[in-house]
């Protein structure tokens, strides 16, 4: 394999790896957002105990 073809191959491999890293990072970010939302929902449901609003933060 010539030097030029080898460099072209390395560049294609580099692009594949970079694309995979970006895709993985986006997937991880999305998964983290969903996990945080689910945790927040659990906390809200526990605090509200089935009521429309939680007891704290209301007016007297």
Residue pairs with C-beta under 8 A, 6 or more apart in sequence:
1 9
44 54
47 54
47 56
48 54
